[in-house]
Amino acid sequence: MTEAVVLVGGLGTRLRPLTATIPKPMLPTAGVPFLSHVLARARESGVDHVVLATSYRAEIFAEHFGDGSRLGLAIDYVTEAEPLGTGGALRNVAALLGSGPDDPVVILNGDVLSGHDIAAQVRAHAAAEADVTIHLTEVEDPRPFGSCPTDGHGRITDFLEKSPQPVTNRINAGCYVFRRRLIDAIPVGRRVSVERETFPDLLRTGAFLLGHVDPAYWLDMGTPAAYVRGSCDLVLGRLRSPALPGEPGESLVLAGAAVDVTAKVSGGTTVGARCVVAAGAEVHASVLMDGAVVGEGADVRDSVLGLDATVGPGCTLSASVVGDHAVVGAGNELVSGARVWTDVRIPPHAIRFSSDQPPA
């Protein structure tokens, strides 16, 4: 048995208003909840038992995935009564793990889109007899991430969480393989960060933390721009996913959607069920959730339309987020970088803002 814990308890505040009613890992991404892609890749890598460490809107996960049998998995659920951090969440689910003390347990973050080879990481962990093996990837700007310098044998020598002056561009990519006994050693019943507490403590006590470098596709899905990019990359086939409901291409149009023959949909756009894209409209590199409407002659680019949201005729929308049931009025105004909250009806000229709070 190969087991995995998937951390899905975050609030997803950077993705508001889309996450006002739904957890970030359950946002529709290339036609299915984002977590479906994570679980499908885990199953493909040999994982057969998953524990979901949930918190915010925990019931939504169980309602959708059930016992996991449809995915070829056994899924258990643990809900935090209060936020416990990444390490505390791991310790909170330990009782549901069946692995032995030195068996490997895969830890996945529910907001990371990655094409790296999980099975190869587990093999590297076993071959090196490491205590923890961390997937490392290289990025142009490592400052927002945890930097992990290594020695000539791949052993991690330091863990610098979000350093202003990183010593390496190799970062913690958010997939770990733990010896089971190290999960059991995490303090119980309090908030613990594996990045700020567990990993530094392990290094101080001489534990063997192996850096597994894999340059495959990797994306932190925490912002609207990254969310749209990740969904489009999946549709375009830049990252293969067994959960993609169709073949890769310029667009993914789900059953029940209506796209006028004179409309143009491209750039990896997903058009959800019950959506309408009217005559002469253009939608490029965007996500249209179920029931969204793009009016005649409208132009939507690099944006997200929530459930049953509407962009009126002639409106131009760029790099924006339109919440569930919200309406962007008709007109030729350019709306760029806006976040339009749920249940509001306002013309384009009134929404030139970028805010995590609804307009007054």
MIROFI-430277 format. One record per atom (N, C-alpha, C): x, y, z. Coordinates in pm, whole numbers, plus 50000, padded with zeros to 5 digits. Example, Ala and Ser with C-alpha at 12.3 -4.5 7.8 and 13.67 -1.06 7.14 Angstrom:
// MIROFI-430277
513194943150780 512304955050780 513204967050780 512854977550708 513674989450714 512905000350787 
END
This chain:
// MIROFI-430277
500844988050000 500005000050000 500885012550000 500575021849909 501225034949909 500215045449949 500545053150051 499585062750106 500015077050078 499005085750071 499275100050053 498335108050142 498845119250190 498025129250258 497975141350166 496775146550141 496625158450059 496095169650148 496835180650154 496485191950240 495535201250163 494285201850207 493275209650134 492475218650228 493105223050336 492365230550437 492405245650424 493135250950326 493295265450317 492025272850277 492005285850309 490835294150279 490845299750137 492005300050072 492075305149936 491725319749924 492185327850019 491775342050021 492255349649898 493385345649840 493885352949723 493015350549599 492145340649605 491275337649492 489845342549512 489615350549614 488285356249630 487955365449514 486685366149471 485495360449533 485185345949494 486015339549412 485695326049367 485625316249482 486425318549587 486465309349700 485575313749816 484665323149789 483765327649896 482835316449941 482545306849852 481605296049887 482165282149858 483365281349801 483895268249762 485385267749793 485925256649843 487365255849871 488175256749742 489345262749752 490215264449635 490465251349560 490745240049629 491015227749553 489805222349476 488615227849503 487415223149434 486985232449322 487745243049294 487405251949184 487485244449051 486515246448962 486575239948831 487835244048755 488595234048714 489875236348647 489965226748529 489915232048408 489905223548288 488775213248298 487615217748341 486415209448335 486085200948455 487005200048553 486745192148673 487325199548792 486945195948916 487585202349031 489105200649025 489825211049065 491295210449059 491835198149128 491255194549243 491755183049318 491665170049238 490755169249142 490655157249058 491955154748983 492605165348936 493885163748866 494955158648961 494995163949084 495985159649183 495795144949218 494555141049242 494265127149281 494525117449167 494185121549045 494405112648930 495895110148908 496705120448924 498145118548908 498715110149022 498195111949143 498645103649255 498335088949230 497115086349183 496725072449154 497605066549046 497895074348944 498745069848834 500155066648882 500565073148991 501915071149046 501995059449144 500875052749166 500875041049253 500255043049389 499745055049417 499055057449545 497685050749540 497325043649648 496005037349651 495155041649771 495755048149869 495015053249984 495365067850007 494355076350016 494535090750035 493755095250156 494385103450239 493685110350347 493655125250311 492455130850304 492315145150277 492235152550410 493185161650432 493195169950553 492415182650522 491165183150565 490245193750527 489995203550642 489405214850606 488975224650706 487815232650650 488125242350564 487105251250507 486175243550414 484865244450442 483825238050363 484165223350337 484485216350444 484965202550434 483955193250368 482675195850387 481655186750336 481655185850184 482145196150116 482125196349969 483035185449913 484145182749979 485065172349931 484405158649934 483825155250047 483205142050061 481995140449969 481235151149951 480075150349863 480495147249720 481625152349677 482055150149539 482815137049520 483765134149609 484655122749586 484205110049657 483355111249757 482885099449828 484025091249884 483925077949868 484975069149922 486175067849828 486105074549714 487235074449620 487225063149520 486275053949530 486295042049445 486185045449296 485505056349262 485395060249120 486755063649061 487675067649146 489025071249101 490025059849121 489555048549171 490465037549201 491245039749329 490715047949419 491375051149544 490475047849662 491095046449778 490355046749905 490635060249969 489585068149992 489755081650045 489125082650183 489905087750279 489405091150411 489495106250429 488725111450524 488645125850546 488865128950694 489645139350720 489795144450856 489605159450849 488755164850938 488465179150938 489055185651062 489815196351042 490385203851154 489315212451219 489235211851350 488305220651421 488795235051418 490105236851413 490705250051400 491985248451318 492435258951251 493615257651164 494845252751239 495505242651183 496655236451249 497955238351172 497935245151058 499145246450978 499455233550905 500475234050820 500785222250739 501235210350824 502095212950923 502565202051009 501475196951101 500735206151162 499645202051250 498585193951176 498325197651051 497355190150970 497845175950944 499145174450918 499705160950899 499535152451025 499905158251140 499795150551265 498345147151295 497445155751255 496025153851283 495425141951208 496045137851096 495495126651019 496255113651043 497285113951127 498185102451141 497475089551179 496415090651257 495725078551304 495085070751190 494845077151075 494205070350963 495215064350866 496505065950894 497535060150808 497845045850852 497935036850755 498225022950787 499675019150769 500525028550730 501935025650702 502695022350829 503775014650812 504665011750922 505575023550953 506335022851062 507135034351109 508105039851005 508705031250924 509685035850826 509175035650683 507875032950666 507295032950532 507145047350481 507185049250348 507025062750293 505565067050287 505335079550322 504015085750307 504195098250221 503445099050112 503535110450021 502645121750073 503165133750074 502415145550117 502275154949997 501045158449962 500775167149848 500005179449894 500315190849834 499545202949859 498425203949757 497225206949805 496055207049719 495915219449634 496945227949628 496885239749541 498105240749451 498785229449429 499955229249342 499665220249222 499885225749103 499735218248979 501125214048934 501365201148929 502715196348902 502685184148812 503665183548722 503825171848637 504985163148678 505555165548795 506735158048834 506375143548864 507365135048859 507195120548872 507195116749021 506005114949077 505875111749219 506515098249249 506285088449162 506845075049185 508375075549187 508985083649100 510445084949100 510925091249229 510165100649284 510535106849411 510505096549524 509495088049525 509395077549628 510565067849614 510915064349491 512055055149469 513375061349517 513555074349487 514765081249530 514845081649682 513715083949747 513625084149893 514065070749952 513545059849894 513865046449945 515335043049919 515825046449800 517215043049765 518205050249854 517905062749890 518815070549974 518615068150122 517545060950158 517175058850298 517035072150370 516385081550303 516195095050358 515085095050463 515115105150549 514025107150644 512855114550578 513175124850505 512185132350427 512815135450291 512035134050185 512485137850052 511555148649999 512145159949960 511385171649917 511575173749768 510475174849696 510555178349553 511045192749541 512135194549465 512675207749439 512525211149291 512195223549264 512165228349127 512875241749122 513295245949003 514025258448987 513115269048929 513155281148988 512325292248942 513205304548923 512705313948842 513465326248817 513575334848942 512485335949018 512475344349138 512075335649259 513045331049337 512735322049449 512265329149576 512245342349577 511945349649701 510595346149763 509525343849685 508245340749749 508135326449803 509195318449784 509115304249818 510185300449919 510145288049963 511175282750051 512355277749970 513535283449991 514735279349918 515435267849991 515955258349913 516565246449972 517935243649910 519005249449964 520345246049914 520675231549947 521465225149859 521845211149878 523355209649862 523885198649915 525305195649894 525455187249767 526685182649741 526945175249619 526255161849609 525685157049720 524985144149721 523465145849726 523005158249712 521575160649713 520975162649850 521805162549953 521315164450088 521015179150112 519825182250162 519435196050191 520215200850313 520855212350299 521695217550406 521045228850485 519985234750428 519285245550497 517905246750437 516995252950513 515645255250462 515295269550495 515255277950391 515075292250408 513715296250355 512755297150442 511385300150400 511225314850363 510885317450238 510595330850186 511665341050226 512875338050187 514005346750219 514105358250119 514405370650165 514565381850071 515825380649986 516785372650032 518025370649957 518345355649950 517625348349866 517815333849857 519215330349809 519755319449861 521085315149821 521035305549702 519835301449663 519645292449550 518285295049488 518145291549360 516825292749296 516075279549299 516605269849372 515885257249392 514945258749512 513675256449485 512685258949589 511925246349627 511315246849744 510405236549789 509155236849702 508915226049628 507795225549533 506535219549593 506555216049722 505325212449791 504905198049787 505775188949742 505495174549751 506595168249832 506215161249940 507175155250032 506935140250043 508005132950072 507885118950114 508465118150254 507635114450351 508035113350492 508155098750533 509145095650617 509035083350696 507845085150790 507015075150799 505805076350880 506085080751024 507155075751082 507415078851223 507685093751246 508135100851143 508375115151159 507075123051161 506055117851097 504715123951108 504205122251251 504405110351306 503955107651443 504685116351545 505875121151510 506675129151604 506295144051605 505445148351511 505015162351508 504135164951630 504295176351698 503485179251817 501975178551787 501235173851886 499785171751869 499015183951919 497925187151850 496945196551901 497305211151897 498325214651818 498645228851805 499075231751662 499145244351629 499555248551495 501045245951475 501385239151366 502775236151333 502955238151182 504015244951145 504365246551004 505525237350971 505355228450872 506495219950835 507625228450778 507255239350710 508275247750646 509075255950747 508405261250848 509075270250942 509515263351071 508975251651099 509315245051225 509835230851203 509065222351138 509435208151127 510735206151050 510835211650930 512035209650851 513285215750916 513235228250963 514425233551033 514825225451155 513835220651233 514145212451350 514815199351310 514315193051204 514915180551157 516355182751113 516625193751044 517995196651003 518905198651123 518405205451226 519225207951346 519575195151419 518685185251411 518935172651482 519645162251395 520065166251274 520855157251190 520065147851102 518785150051088 517975141551000 518415143450855 518165133150775 518555133250634 517365138050550 517445150550504 516455156150413 517045156350273 516465148450185 516955147150048 516215156749956 516935163749872 516325172049770 516205164349640 514965162549594 514715155249468 514385165549361 515335168349273 515155178649171 514455172649050 513335178749013 512585174548894 512105187248825 512565189848702 512245202448634 510915202448560 510055192848586 508785191948514 507905204148543 506835205248466 505865216148484 505485217448631 505445229948679 505065232548819 504435246348829 503335247248904 502655260048919 501915260449052 502175271149128 501405274149249 500115281149205 498965274849234 497675279649181 497005289649274 497765297349350 497175305549455 496565318649413 496825323549291 496295336449248 495365334649128 494485344349101 493605343148984 494375341048854 495475348448834 496235346948711 496815332848698 497335327448808 497895313948805 496795303548786 495655305648848 494535296448832 494105295548686 493965307048620 493565307148480 494655300648394 495905304048422 497005298248345 497035283048359 496885278048481 496925263648503 495815256448430 494595261848437 493475255648367 493725255448217 494195266648162 494455267348019 495585258047977 496635256948058 497735248048025 497275233548020 496375229648109 495825216148106 495025213647978 494195223347942 493395221947821 494285221247697 495325229547693 496225229847578 497155217747572 497205210047680 498075198447683 499495201147723 499765213047777 501115216047824 501485207647945 500465203148017 500625193348124 499555182748106 499985170148095 499015159448077 498325156148208 497005154248202 496265150248320 495285139048284 495315127948358 494355117248333 492905121548361 492725132648434 491375137048471 490765146548368 491515150648267 490975159848167 489805153348093 488625159748094 487445153548031 487385156247880 488345150947808 488405153147664 489845153447618 490035155947490 491365156847434 491895171147445 493205172947459 493775186447461 493485193847331 493355207147340 493075215147222 492985229847259 492535237947165 492425252347186 491355255847288 490375247147303 489315249847400 488705236847447 488035237547561 487275226247616 485855231147638 484915226047560 483515230147569 482735218347628 482215220247748 481525209447817 480105207647765 479565195847787 478225192547740 477205202547795 476305206747707 475255216047749 475585230547727 476825233547683 477205247347653 476785250747510 476535263647486 476145268247354 477115279047308 477895276047205 478855285547149 478415288847007 478085301446981 477645305546848 478735302746744 478315299446623 479275295946518 480165307846480 479725319946509 480545331646478 481415336046594 481295329346707 482125332446824 483475325446810 484485330746880 485815324846877 486255321747020 486585309247045 487025304847178 488395298347161 489395303447234 490765298947208 491635299947334 492915296547317 493895298447423 493755289247543 493075277747524 492885268547635 491675271647722 490765279747671 489555283447746 488705271247775 488125270947896 487105261247930 485745268147932 484775262347860 483405267347857 482545257047931 482055260848049 481345251448134 479955247948085 479355238248150 477995234048116 477025245848130 476055246548043 475005256748040 475515270648003 476805271947971 477325285047931 476785289047794 476765302047770 476395307447640 477475317347597 478015315147478 478935324647416 478245329447289 477825342147289 476935347347185 477685350947058 476925354846957 477455357846825 478535368646832 479635366346760 480695376246750 481555377946873 481285370646978 482075371747101 483415364647084 484405369247159 485705362647162 486075359847307 486495347547333 486945343647467 488305336947451 489315342647516 490675337547500 491305335047637 491875323147653 492635319747774 491875323147901 490665317947913 489795321248026 489095308848079 488435310448193 487635299748253 486215304848269 485275298448202 483855301648218 483215290348298 482835293248420 482185283048502 480745280848457 480145270148505 478825266148458 477835277748459 477115279248349 476035289048341 476475303148307 477765305448288 478235318948255 477785322948115 477585335948095 477115341247967 478065352147919 478505351047795 479305361447730 478445367247618 478095379947631 477155386247539 477695388547399 476815392147311 477145394147171 478255404647156 479305400847082 480395410047054 481305412947171 481115406547283 481985408747399 483345402247377 484335407247449 485705402147437 486225399347578 486465386547608 486925382247741 488285375747726 489265380747802 490635375547791 491265373847929 491915362347949 492695359948072 491865362148197 490615358148195 489695361148304 488935348848350 488235350448461 487395339848516 485985345348534 484995337948483 483595341148509 483035330448601 482485334548716 481935325048811 480625319148765 480035310948851 478775304348818 477705314448781 477085312548664 475965320848618 476295335748611 477585338948598 477985352848580 477725357148436 477615370348415 477305375548282 478225387148246 478755386648125 479445397948065 478565402947951 478125415447962 477145420647869 477675422747728 476775424847632 477165427147493 478145438647479 479175436747398 480125447447369 481135450447477 481065443447590 481995446347699 483335439347674 484415445847711 485755440047701 486295437747841 486635425347870 487075421348004 488465415447992 489405420248073 490775415448066 491335413148205 491945401448226 492625398148352 491765401348473 490515397148470 489565400548576 488875388048630 488265389648747 487515378948811 486085383848833 485115376648779 483705380048796 483075369148880 482585372648999 482055362849092 480745356649048 480315346449122 479075339449092 477905349049082 477115347848976 475855355248955 476065370148931 477305374848927 477545389048904 477355392448757 477075405248732 476815409948596 477705421948568 478475421148460 479215432648409 478405438248294 477995450848304 477045456548210 477575458148069 476675461147977 477025463047838 477785476047819 478545476747709 479265489047677 480615486147619 481315496147577 482605494347513 483775497247607 483485498947736 484545501847831 485475489647846 486745492347869 487705481847898 487765479748048 487505467648092 487615464148232 488845455448247 489825459948327 491075452548340 491495451648486 491865439748529 492365437848665 491315439448772 490045437648739 488975439748836 488575426748904 488005428149024 487355416849090 485915421049118 485005414549051 483595417849063 482955407449153 482385412149264 481885402849363 480505397549328 480075388049406 478815381049384 477615390249401 476605387649319 475315394349331 475415409549321 476235414349230 476275428649203 475995430749055 475405442249023 475125445548884 475605459748862 476735461148795 477335474248778 477895475648637 477895487648582 478465489748448 479975489248453 480635486948340 482085485448340 482845497148401 482415509448378 483185520748426 483245521448579 482385513748647 482325514548793 483215504248862 483905495848785 484605484748852 486105484548823 486675496448816 488125497048797 488825495948933 488805483948989 489455481849117 490045467749120 490975465649210 491505452349233 491585450649384 490635443549440 490465443349584 490025429649631 490385426049752 489895413749811 488605415949889 488035427649882 486795430649950 485745434949849 484465431849873 483415436049782 483275451149784 482805457049672 482625471449670 481545475749767 481675488049818 480685493349914 479355495449844 
END
